[in-house]
Amino acid sequence: MGDFNAKVGGEKVDDIVGKHGLGIRNERGEKLIEWCQTNNIIMGNTWFQQPPRRKWTWKSPGDETRNQIDYMMISKRYRNALLLAKTYPSAD
């Protein structure tokens, strides 16, 4: 698929992005959302309430900044099959 370094944030967008994302949406996030809308894809890990440590997928050297830039993307068709989505961040 791709490594977009997109931040979609916690603002719900139709049935694409849930309200449980992390951070503030950036331009790459907007483009990724547009792509998802065109291709009937949802971002699964934004639909489940989790503690912040289960949301972030990247941290800066020195552990000053943490972002959610990776997403579990699935077809809308299979949305009801998704029961939970968590991340377990580790070293690159």
C-alpha positions in Angstrom: 0.0 0.0 0.0 2.2 2.9 1.1 3.9 4.8 3.9 2.0 8.1 3.9 3.0 9.6 7.2 -0.5 10.9 7.3 -2.3 12.2 10.4 -6.1 12.0 10.2 -6.7 13.1 13.7 -9.8 12.5 15.9 -12.4 14.3 13.9 -15.0 11.8 12.5 -15.3 11.8 8.7 -18.4 10.1 7.4 -17.9 6.4 7.9 -14.2 6.5 6.9 -12.5 7.9 10.0 -13.8 7.4 13.5 -13.6 9.8 16.4 -10.8 8.0 18.2 -7.8 9.0 16.1 -4.9 10.8 17.6 -3.5 14.3 16.9 -4.5 16.9 14.3 -5.2 16.2 10.7 -2.5 17.2 8.2 -2.5 17.6 4.4 -1.4 14.0 3.9 -4.2 13.0 6.1 -6.7 14.8 3.9 -5.3 13.1 0.8 -5.5 9.7 2.5 -9.1 10.3 3.5 -10.0 11.3 -0.1 -8.3 8.1 -1.3 -10.3 6.0 1.2 -13.6 7.7 0.2 -12.9 6.9 -3.5 -12.0 3.3 -2.7 -14.6 2.5 0.0 -12.0 2.0 2.7 -12.2 2.7 6.4 -9.4 3.4 8.9 -10.2 0.6 11.4 -8.0 1.8 14.3 -9.8 5.1 14.5 -13.1 3.5 15.4 -12.2 2.1 18.9 -11.7 4.0 22.1 -8.2 3.2 23.4 -5.7 4.8 25.8 -3.2 7.0 23.9 -0.4 4.4 24.3 -2.5 2.1 22.1 -3.0 4.8 19.4 0.4 6.2 18.6 2.5 4.4 16.0 5.6 6.7 15.9 7.7 8.6 18.4 10.5 11.1 17.9 14.0 10.5 19.1 14.1 11.6 22.7 10.4 10.6 23.1 9.2 14.2 22.9 6.5 13.7 20.2 4.2 10.8 19.5 2.0 10.5 16.4 -0.5 8.1 14.9 0.7 7.8 11.3 -0.1 4.2 10.5 -3.6 2.8 10.0 -5.4 -0.5 9.7 -7.3 0.0 6.5 -10.1 -2.3 5.4 -12.9 -2.4 3.0 -16.2 -0.9 4.2 -17.8 -4.2 3.2 -16.0 -5.9 6.1 -16.5 -3.1 8.7 -18.8 -5.3 10.9 -16.2 -8.0 11.0 -13.7 -5.6 12.7 -14.1 -6.1 16.5 -11.0 -4.3 17.9 -7.9 -2.6 16.6 -4.8 -1.8 18.8 -1.3 -0.8 18.1 1.8 -2.0 19.9 4.5 0.5 19.0 8.1 -0.7 18.9 11.4 0.3 17.3 11.5 0.7 13.5 
